[in-house]
Amino acid sequence: MQWQTAISEFKAYLKLEKSLSDNSVDAYIRDINKLLSFSLIHNPRPEPDMVDISFLRRFIEWLDGFNLNSRTQARIISGIRAFFRFMLLSEVIDHDPSSLLEMPKAGRKLPVALSVEEIDAILSAADLSTFNGRRNKAMIEVLYSGGLRVSELVNLCISDIFPGEGFMRITGKGDKQRLVPVGTRALREIELYMPDRNRMPVVKGHEDILFINRMGKRMSRVMVFTIIRQLAERASLKKKVSPHTFRHSFATHLIEGGADLRAVQEMLGHESIITTEIYTHLDRDYLRDAIIRFHPRS
């Protein structure tokens, strides 16, 4: 099987059978294209159904020359394994050459969490005399209130907000929907933002999108990243802040407040609770306090 054919069929498999988002599919394909690039420098070039473990090990050695960190290498290897598992499932190959690949040891990097005071400082940095400022404050309140991914935020619709019930309907990875509680502050900021939003000319097809730009279109992920970075700088925060920072802060504050891990998993839209466990890192003072209060020998 030719490389381009195999990659094209793998892409269709990820989209149609695995129901992955476009961003996830693109990430897998970028990693497989790295393997394709490596194959192009070999003579004779092996087609994907001729690749063996020695070829894959040489590929990993080749990657080392790009000074990639262990987490990036682990992600690439994970993508390659998924590719060859698909080839095996499709009966293009009769054994998986990637099964013997070893994962590099990646340190557990915990995302940054903000304190409530730091979140308030970022919110206070929004200029509420402008359309952008009112929208940005509502946007951050929604991010923090529901622990949304940035892709979920930009696709959030007006019809997804249920103020009477206090819930938002979120469409996450693989178009899976979940209901997430929305706080009174977030609902209040949406209410204050809506008069300005309703005065904006909206492009056809974007009428139901909650957060729009000045051209009347859905905001881009890059735009949300830029806005949050600028507000964090204006608030004089030294931490590196992104949309995911609010998602992590949401989960961390819930768990520190005593929320059940399963409930947090449901609200974040994680398929596995193992993914949620990264949000359970607690500062040492909190752990020490918990031991003093609850351990029978303390």
N, C-alpha and C positions, 0 to 999 in steps of 0.2 A: 504494500500500500504506500502511495506517495505521501510525503509529509503534509502538503497542503490539503489533501483529501482527508487525512486522519485528523488534522487540526480542525477542519471545517465540521466534520462529523462529531468531534468531541465538543465543539462549541454548541452545536444543536442539542446534544445530549444534556449539557449543563443547563441550557435554557428551558428545554421542553420537558425533560424527565426529572431533573433535579430542581427545577423552578428557582434557579439562582437569579439574583438581580443582575442588571447589566454591568454594574461596577464589579461584582464578584466574578462574572464571566470574563470580563476584560482582564482582570488580574491573573486569572488562570492562563488565559491565552498569551499574555505577555511573558509569563514564566516558561511556557512551552516553546515560545518563539526564541527564547534564549538557548534552549536545547537545539532548536533548528539551526540557529546561527553557529553553534559549536560544530554541528554536523557538516556545515558548508565548508569548513576549513580542512576537512579530512578527505583524503583520496585513497581508495574509493569512498564515497559518502554512503553511510548505511541508511537505508530507509527505516522508518520507525519499527517495522516488524522484524528488523534484523539487529536492533540494538540489544547489547548484552550488558551485564553488570560491569565488566571492565571498561566499556565505553562510558557508562554513567559515572564511574569513579573518576575517570579522566576529566569528564565534564565538571565534576565538583572541584577537582584540582584547578581547572581553568577558571572557575568562578573565584577561587581564592585570590587570583591575581587582581581582582577588582576591589579588594579590601572591603567586601560586604560583611556586615556584622552577622553574628550567629542567628539572630532572629530572621533576618532577610534570607539567609541560606536555608533555614528550616522551612520557611514559607515556600521557597522555590522547590525544594525536595518534596514537600507535601503536594504541590501542584503536579509534579512529575509522577508521583505515585498515583494520583487520581487519573492521570492520562493513561497510564499503563493498565490500571484496573479496568478502565473503560475499554481498552484494546482487548483485554482478556475476556471481558463480558461480551464483547462483540465477536469473539472467536477469531479475531485477526491473529492473535498469538496464543500459544498453548501454555505459556508460563510467563510470570511477571518478573522481568529483570530488575525492577526497582525494589522488590520486596527485601533485598539484602542491603539496601542503602541505609547507612546510619545517619541519624539526625544529629546535627551539632548541638551541644549543650547550650541552651539559651537561658540567660539570666531572666528572672521574673521581673519585668519592668512594670511598676505600678503607675497608672495614670495619676496625674495631679488632681487633688481634690481642693476645692475652695472652701473657706469658712463662710458662714452666713454673712459675716461682716464684709468679707471680700466681694461676695455676690451683690450685696447692697451697694457697695462702692461702685461696682460696674454699672448697676442700674441707675445710680445717681449721675453717672457720667453722660447719660443720654440727654440730648437737648430737646426737651419736650415742647419747645416752641415751633418745632419743624415736624413735617410729616414723617421724615426718616427717624427722628428721635422717638416719636410716639410709637411708631411701628417697631423700632429696635427694642424698646423697653418691653413691649408686649411679647416680642419674639423670645427674649431671654427668659421672661417669666414662664412662658410655655415650655421652653427647653428644660428649665430647672424643675418646674411643677410636675412634668410627666416623664422626665428622663429620656427624651426623644433622641434618636439619631438625627444627624443633620438632613439626611435624605427624607426622613419622615416629617421633619419640620417644613421643608420647602414644598412638600406635596400635601400638606394638611389643608383640608377644605373647610369652608364655613359650615357646610352641612355635617361635618364631622364633630362639631362642638355641640354638646348637649348641656346647656347651663343649668336647666332645671334638675337634671339628674346628677350633675357634677362630674361628667365623664367626657373623655375625648375618644373617638374611634381612630385608631392608628393603623395604617397599612405598612407593615414592616417587610422584612426580607421574604422573598418568594411570594409577595402579595398576600401574606398572612395577616389577618386583622386581629386586633386585640382592643379591649376597652381599658383605658387608663384614667384613673381619677385626675381631675384638674382642680387646682386650688382656687380659693376665692380671689387671691391677688391676681392670678393669671387671668381669671374671668373678668375681673375689673379692668385690667389693662387692655384686654381685647375689646371690651365695651367702650373704653375711651378712644381706642384706635379706629374703630369701625366708622365713625362719622367722616374722618379724613379719608379712609380707604374707600368709602362709598362715593366720595366726590371725585375720585381718580378715574380717568378713562381707562377701561379694561379691555385688553385684546380678546377677541373671540376665542373661546376655548379655555380662558383663564378666569371666567366669571366667578367660579366657586372657590378659587384659590384664596386662602386667608391672607398670606403675606406676599405682597406684590411690590415690584420696583416702580420707579417713576414712569416707566414706559408701559405700565399696566400689565406686566407679565410676571410669571412665577420667578422668584428669586433663585439665583444659582447657588450651588454649594460654596463656590469660591467667594461669592459676595458675602455670605454669612460668616465665613472664616475671617474675612477682612474686617467686617464690622466689629466682630467680637475682639479681634486683636487690637483695633484702634480704641475701643472703649476701655479695654484693660490697660492700655498705655496711658489713656487720659485719667484713669483712676490710680495711676502710679503703682500698679502691681508689677512685681518683679517676676512672677511666675509666668510660664508659657501657657496661655489660655486659648482653648479652641472650643468649638461646639461640644465635643466629647467631654470636655472638662465639666460641663454642667450635668451631663448624663452620669458621670462618675460621682460627682458631688451629691446628686439626687440619691443614688444608691447607697453611698457611704453614710450620708446623714440618716437615711431610713434605718440602716442596720445598726448604727450607733445608738439610735433611738429605741431599738428593741424590736424592729420589724422582723417577721419571719422570712428566712432566706427564700423559701418557696414563693412567697408573695412577691418579693422583689424580682425573682426570676420571671414570674408571670408579667409583671409590669414592664420589665425591660424587653420582653419578647425573646428570651433565650430558650433555645430548644433543650439545652443541657444545663443542669444546675452547676456543673463543673465550670462553665463559662462565667456564671454569676459569682463564683467563689473568689474571683480576683477582686471583687468589690468589697470583700470582707476584711481587707487590711485595716487595722485599727491602730491608732497611735498608742504609744507605750503608756501614757498616762491613763488612757481609757481602759486598757487591759489591766493595769495595776489596780485601778479603782474597782474593776469588776471582780478581781481575785480577792481583794480586801473585803468587799461587800458579801460575796457569795461562797467563798471557799470555806469549808468547815474548819480548816486548820489555821485560818487567818484571824 
